[in-house]
Every structure is written in structure tokens, then in C-alpha cells.
Amino acid sequence: MNRADTTPALTDTTPDTDSLATEDSIVAELEQLDIRYLSRRSSEAGLQGRPPATLLADLMRQPSARVREAVIAVLLAQPAYAQAIPAALAQLSASEQLALRFFYSAAVLLQQQYADMLRPYVAERWQGLPDLFSQELGVAMQGAPQERLARLGVAHRAHTRSAVNWTGTYDNVARKLLRRWNLEHRDPKVFQACFLEIRQRYSQT
């Protein structure tokens, strides 16, 4: 779906040169964290050594939806960054905070849903993402991860009063991240198994 983000404070716009440079810098910073599925327009080097909370907050302030949604990929690739969520929230506006709570909650469920495929790549960085916001967002957490992710997407649509398929948006981030990791590792057996499982899961949504 070719969609526009309908949250007023986070609308997609055509970025000017300065915001493009900021976006490219953040995308380059994500590459240092093993997240390389996002394209960029320049060879600008990413910032190094920034606190996780600063990166998470900067992602949520980006004008581009694809970059904001990459906060899910950060949490899947670097689950220890969950500890920085409270500090990141303190740097954001109310609407940005709400979006981060939904994206974080999506990462929690996607980590459970794709655990078998994520673990080999996350390796020693692996740790379970704790549920921080399901009660606050009014989302029941009983059932399979895929069912809970669908409920989360419905709640997100209600909060944003939009027709965006948030469940598909969340899942798309995980699938892009996994496909990129598969291509980089170039293990045909792993790639085929992961591709088939992703296709099967996607066909059920």
C-alpha cells in the first residue's frame, strides 16, 4: 500500500536538504548496528557512540515513515536498547511518545513471532524484549504473537484515526531486516527456509 502517515505531528513530507542529510546520517548510523535494509542518497558517515536513547528519539522525529518504523528493526537487532526506551520517551512529544510505544510493542511481538529466525543473527546480543506498554495501550496480550500483533495494529489505527495497515507495516520491517541478513550471510539453506516461512506467514495476514 502506498500510504501516508496520518499522525499530524509526524506527517510525511518531501524533506529539504538538511533533513535529507539528517536522514542519511541516521541510516548510516543504523548500518553500524547491523541494520542495512534502508537505502540512502549519500555516502555520509553515521554518527558514532551516541546513547541509544538519543538514536531512538531521533528516529521517531524523522519526517520519513520508513525511517521512523526502523525503530522496530533497532529493537530486534539490538534488544538491549529496550533499556533506553524510558529515556527516549522523555525526549519526545506526546504524539511521538505514542508512536514509539506502539512500535516498541510491535517489536516485542515480532521478536516472539520470528524468534527462530532472529536468534542466529542476533546471537550473543539476544535477550527477550519485556512487555512495557500493552496494558497502557489497552491491548490484550493473550494468544499467539501473530494474533496479538493484529490486535495491536487495530489499536494503533484507532489511536491514529487512519486506514493504515499497521499490522502489515510492523511485519514488513521484520521481513525486510531478515531478508537483508539472509542475503548478507548468503547461506542458501538458511535463506530458503527463512524465505518460505516469511512467505507463509505473510500469506496468512
C-alpha positions in Angstrom: 0.0 0.0 0.0 1.3 3.4 -0.9 0.4 5.2 2.3 0.8 8.5 4.1 1.3 8.7 7.8 -1.8 10.5 9.2 -0.4 11.4 12.6 -0.3 15.2 12.5 3.0 15.7 14.2 4.7 13.0 12.2 3.4 13.6 8.7 5.5 12.5 5.7 6.8 15.5 3.7 9.3 16.0 0.9 12.4 16.6 3.0 14.7 19.5 2.3 18.5 19.2 2.0 19.1 19.5 5.8 16.6 16.8 6.7 17.9 14.5 3.9 21.4 14.9 5.4 20.0 14.0 8.9 18.1 11.0 7.5 21.2 9.8 5.6 23.3 10.2 8.8 20.8 8.2 10.8 20.6 5.4 8.1 24.4 5.3 8.1 24.3 5.0 11.9 21.8 2.1 11.7 24.2 0.3 9.3 26.8 0.3 12.2 24.2 -1.6 14.2 23.8 -4.3 11.6 20.7 -2.8 10.1 21.3 -2.3 6.4 18.0 -2.7 4.5 17.4 1.1 4.2 18.8 3.0 1.3 20.3 6.4 1.4 21.3 9.1 -1.1 24.8 10.0 0.1 27.9 8.4 1.5 27.6 10.4 4.6 29.2 8.7 7.6 26.9 7.9 10.5 27.5 9.3 14.0 29.2 7.0 16.4 28.9 6.4 20.1 25.6 8.1 20.6 23.5 7.0 23.6 20.8 4.5 22.5 18.1 6.8 23.8 19.3 9.6 21.5 19.1 7.4 18.5 15.7 6.1 19.3 14.3 9.6 19.9 15.9 10.8 16.7 14.3 8.0 14.7 10.9 8.9 16.0 11.4 12.6 15.0 12.3 11.8 11.4 9.8 13.0 8.7 10.1 9.8 6.7 7.8 6.9 7.9 10.3 4.3 6.7 13.0 5.7 9.0 10.6 6.1 12.0 9.5 2.5 11.6 13.1 1.3 11.6 13.0 1.8 15.4 11.4 -1.7 15.3 14.4 -3.1 13.5 16.8 -1.5 16.0 15.0 -3.2 18.9 15.0 -6.6 17.0 18.7 -6.3 16.2 19.8 -4.6 19.5 17.3 -5.8 22.1 19.4 -4.3 24.9 18.2 -0.9 23.6 14.9 -1.6 25.3 16.5 -0.3 28.5 16.8 3.1 26.8 13.1 3.4 26.0 12.1 5.5 29.1 14.9 8.0 28.4 13.9 8.2 24.7 10.3 8.9 25.6 11.4 11.8 27.8 12.8 13.5 24.7 9.7 13.2 22.6 6.4 15.0 22.1 3.1 13.3 23.2 2.3 12.0 19.7 5.9 10.8 19.2 5.7 9.0 22.5 2.6 7.2 21.5 4.1 6.1 18.2 7.2 4.8 20.0 5.0 2.8 22.5 3.2 1.1 19.6 6.4 0.4 17.6 8.1 -0.9 20.8 5.2 -3.2 21.5 5.3 -4.4 17.9 8.9 -5.3 18.3 8.1 -7.3 21.4 5.6 -9.4 19.4 7.7 -9.7 16.3 10.7 -10.9 18.3 8.5 -13.7 19.7 7.0 -14.5 16.2 10.3 -14.6 14.4 12.5 -15.8 17.3 13.8 -18.9 15.5 15.0 -16.8 12.5 16.2 -13.8 14.5 18.3 -15.7 17.1 21.1 -16.9 14.7 21.8 -13.3 13.6 21.3 -11.5 16.9 23.5 -14.2 18.5 25.1 -13.1 21.8 23.0 -9.9 21.8 19.8 -11.9 22.1 17.6 -11.1 25.1 13.8 -11.0 25.4 12.1 -7.7 25.0 9.9 -7.0 28.0 6.3 -6.0 27.6 6.2 -2.4 28.8 3.0 -0.9 27.2 0.3 -3.4 26.4 -1.8 -2.5 29.4 -1.3 1.2 28.8 -2.3 0.8 25.1 -5.3 -1.4 26.1 -4.1 -4.4 24.1 -4.8 -7.9 25.4 -1.6 -10.0 25.3 -3.2 -13.4 25.3 -2.9 -15.7 22.3 -0.2 -16.3 19.7 2.1 -13.4 18.8 0.6 -13.0 15.3 -2.9 -12.6 16.9 -1.7 -10.1 19.4 0.2 -8.2 16.7 -3.1 -7.9 14.8 -4.9 -6.5 17.9 -2.0 -4.0 18.3 -2.4 -2.9 14.7 -6.2 -2.3 15.2 -5.5 -0.3 18.4 -2.9 1.8 16.5 -5.4 2.5 13.8 -7.9 3.6 16.3 -5.4 5.9 18.0 -4.2 7.5 14.8 -7.7 7.5 13.2 -6.3 6.3 10.0 -6.7 3.5 7.5 -3.1 2.4 7.7 -2.5 -1.3 7.9 -0.3 -1.1 10.9 0.0 -4.8 11.4 1.4 -5.2 7.9 3.7 -2.2 8.5 5.2 -3.8 11.6 5.6 -7.2 9.9 7.2 -5.6 6.8 10.0 -4.1 8.9 10.9 -7.6 10.4 10.7 -9.2 6.9 13.0 -6.6 5.3 15.5 -6.9 8.2 15.5 -10.7 7.9 15.8 -10.8 4.1 18.7 -8.4 4.3 20.5 -10.5 6.9 19.9 -13.6 4.8 21.3 -12.0 1.7 24.4 -10.8 3.6 25.1 -14.2 5.1 24.4 -15.9 1.8 23.6 -19.3 3.3 21.3 -20.9 0.6 19.6 -23.3 3.1 19.0 -20.6 5.7 17.8 -18.2 3.0 15.4 -20.7 1.5 14.0 -21.7 4.9 13.5 -18.2 6.1 12.0 -17.0 2.8 9.5 -19.9 2.8 8.5 -19.2 6.4 8.1 -15.4 5.8 6.0 -16.1 2.7 3.8 -18.5 4.6 3.3 -16.0 7.5 2.6 -13.2 5.1 0.1 -15.2 3.1 -1.9 -15.7 6.4 -2.2 -11.9 7.1 
